[in-house]
Amino acid sequence: MAEGKIKRLMDKGFGFIDTGTDKDLFFHNSALEGVTFEELQEGNQVSYTEGEGRQGPCAENVKLI
C-alpha cells in the first residue's frame, strides 16, 4: 500500500491526498476503512491503494496510519 497525507478535505465528503509527487489523489468517503470522514483532519498520514474511478485515478482502501 502507498502512503501519503491528507492535503485537503471538502464539505461534500471527499478530499485529496498528497502522494509526495506532483499529483494529488482524489478520495471519496466511501473509500475509508476504519475511520469516518468526520474524524479526518488535514495533515493525517494515511495508507491507500491507487484505483481507477469514473473521473480518473483515485484512492481506495484509505486508512489512518
N, C-alpha and C positions, 0 to 999 in steps of 0.2 A: 504494500500500500504506500502511496505517496503521502507526503506531509506538507502542510502549509499553515497559514494563519488567516483568520477571518479578517478581511480587509474592510468590507462594508456590509451592513445589514439594512434591508429596506423594509418599510412598514407592511408591505403586502405579502410577507412570508418567504422571501428569498434573499439571497445575498451573493457575495463574491469572495473567493478565496485567493489570496496572494500565493502563487505557486513557486515564487522565487525566480521566475523567468519574467519576460516582458509581457506575458499573457496571464490575465486573471481568469479564474474559472467560476462560472455560474453554478449555484446550487439552489434547489428548492427545499422547503421544509419537509417535504415527503421523503427526501434522501437522508434525513437524520436518523441515527441509530443511538439509542441510549440517552438521548437528551432532547429537550423540547426547544423550539425556536426561541421562546421567551427566555430561556436560560443562557443563550449565547450572548457573547459580548465581542465587540471588535477587538482584535488582538489575540483571541483564543487560538491556541495551537490545535490543529485537527489533523486527522488522517482521513484519506479518501481514496476512492478508486475513480479513475477517469472513464467516463462513459460518453455515449452519444445521445443527445436529446433532439427534440424537434427542431431547435434553432441552432444546433451545433454541439460542440464539446460541452460537457457538464460534469460536475462532481456527483458521485453516488456513494452510498455507504459512508456518509460523513460521521465521524466520531471524535469526541474530545480526547485529547491526549493527556 
